[in-house]
């Protein structure tokens, strides 16, 4: 089963995304901050990482850079999910190593469609 790690500090949003992805048939691992996301990525080796940008302990950009800097996890695609949709924010996310940047709010259908596209581009 395809495994996705979601890192989101707002519990309600994290649970909604988790439910949406589980309903779509994915195994989901969740983290409440960037530091936990990096640790779980190393531990779980997910097929895809979804990162919020604004999180405690380590923001999404820092977490993405840490994931991409490690030999064991650098090939895992990272997608940012953020309410910050300014061009500078999107550029910072892509420069950190992300393959996509989704601006909140988005519908469950939009999320699952985007996840399918990214996973198809980066098969295991």
Buried (B, 14 or more C-beta within 10 A) or exposed (E): EBBBBBBBBEEEBBEBBBEBBEEBEBBBBBBBBBBBBBBBBEEBBBBBBBBBBBBEBBBBBBBBBBBBEEEEBEEBBBBBBBEBEEEEBBEBBBEBBBBBBBBBEEEBEEBBEBBEEBBEEEEE
